[in-house]
Amino acid sequence: MSSDYRDILRQYWGYDDFRPLQLEIIRSISSGKDTLGLMPTGGGKSLTFQVPTMAMEGVCLVITPLIALMKDQIENLRKRNVAASAVHSGLSREEVLRTLENCVLEAYKFLYVSPERLITSIFLEKVKQMKICMIAVDESHCISQWGYDFRPSYLQIANIRELFPEVPILALTATATLEVVKDIQDKLAFRKTNVFRKSFYRSNLAYVVRNAENKEEYLLKILQRVEGSSIVYVRNRKKTKDLSDFLCKHGVSSEYFHAGLPEAKKSERQKRWTIGETRVIVSTNAFGMGIDKPNVRTVIHMDLPDSIEAYFQEAGRAGRDEKKAYAILLYNASDASKIKKRISDSFPQKDFIRSVYDALGNYFQIGLGSGLDSTFPFDIGHFCSRFKLPAIMTLSALKILQQAGYIELTGVQENTSSLLFRVNKEDLYTTKYSQDQDKLIHLLLRSYTGLFTEASYISEEVLAQRLQWTREKVYNELLALSKVKIIQYIPRKQSPLLIFTQEREDKDRLVLSKDTYEKRRESYTGRIQSMLEYAQETHNCRSKMLLAYFGETEAKSCGQCDICLRKREELSEAEFSNIRQAIRETLNSQSLSIKQLTEELPFKEKKTLQVIRFMLDHNELSKSESMLLKIK
């Protein structure tokens, strides 16, 4: 059978053989075993479900969180004459229905679905009629509440499994601790533990931490020294533009990227960077997942990520062509207090969370005991402004409310307009309307079915054409009907959606359990601390530290990170420790110049200078205006 898989690999993808671990995972899933594959970023995870599906009858259901990733994989499959399609929130109801019916007819081999779509009635109705041969779950760490990127919508996957009890499930991720590995298998209802793990060690990737008071200047210095494509990560949207402008001003081709940009602009910028027209992309963590660019030479973090998992995945986008690449973290003393503040920002007090929930009900005019399944476009900026709420803490509160099961908040997406009548037929016909509203209601009822039972996608352009109105007039009339609660109208626009998944509760009756709040806060605090320890480490190999975090405790020193290189400069570990300790003891009682210190200590001058340089670079020492050294 292995030769058959190689034939498929050669025929459709043009490769002669598999990378390490790919074939083992393929054999496991093909034999009907639930399988978890842990492979580093760029390790070829998608082939582990694409190749075996081509040898099976039926459709592979692929669950993945990013629309951009779906589109990329579908485009790549279609280039290879493999039929694939997707169902996501950017499609009209008619497009969704057509795609699902084609899957029932087995016109597609791969159906990509966002996790949020799994619970929709139209999907559940049609998927039961499909011949599903495999369920593939990409970014499967999202299902674990102990993972760094937990998404409650992923928990719906286990319910889909119940519809297909004999169909094997393949879970894939590039980053998972031992705790998360166990949780993924539990949440996906694995029939038996079955994990394939490829070492996360990257022999071509050098991890570097640099202490930099002026990070912008240091970034420029790095990009001038190391040629090639680069990703520069920052924490907020404003910084993406400011830093990109700074680089352009200094002759480095750069563009910025964040989730708030229009889809067309994001696609254009990603394309220009991918083909090499733009050298540097400065981005928030919205950029990177599903990006398949092998020749990235540097990934540079200007700020500390929230976790080792996030850092490892983002850093791993460098050097996928297996040539020398660098993952560089710029750090200074102020970063420690900044990252610790994220704990209180990410887990605000419970009273604050309850206040945000109460404000939501008032904002959308939902009464106590009502609002179940109500869906609204949600402008968090306007919401925070109206209720005078701090934006970062409010977003965190919304995430906690989602984890507690009270709401669901989708990402920013291009939504097709939808409409549902909020009154029954009898009340609709006995209510008085303006002449224009009456015309519009009658046209809606003639043009769309099921408007009293389920929200349907509508087109303002089509309605305007039939009524010989402008699109703006249709929009305004629909808005007027929505305000008097005749219809629920969600206009098309780029916006998150907020869905009430329970009837509105009194805020004092909200249940924020220990698992939802205290345990998650404790877990988050631990991840923050691990990230801080990595940045502040001065003695142990960085690659060893990262691998140990993911359970690889027997790894050898990499020999190429900043710490390993420093150690190789003629200093043994014992010598380095002795000299550093002597410097600390000497400078604790007095400040000295570098020359005075080297004369004071009983070590070779060259070795003492190496340790002083290291301690200055890592913020352990500082220089006064008179050039005297002192302990920080």
Summary of the structure (lengths in Angstrom):
residues: 632
radius of gyration: 27.9
end to end distance: 63.2
largest distance: 98.4
contacts: 1991
relative contact order: 0.09
helix: 47%
strand: 15%
